[in-house]
Amino acid sequence: MPAATRDKLTRRGFRLAPPNWAIGGERAIWIDWENGTLAGASDHRKDGCALGI
């Protein structure tokens, strides 16, 4: 989260604390329309995979 966003939230009374563990995971597929290919990636810390058909 950008520092400016944290500052604004703090000024509005929010108390922020960073988590002690990863709280998100990502799976993404990039479509290369020009070459007709797919490239995928998955966060290794989470279950699941990126799958393109």
HELIX and SHEET records of a PDB file:
HELIX    1   1 ALA A    3  ARG A   11  1                                   9    
SHEET    1   A 2 ARG A  27  ASP A  32  0                                        
SHEET    2   A 2 THR A  37  SER A  42 -1                                        
END                                                                             
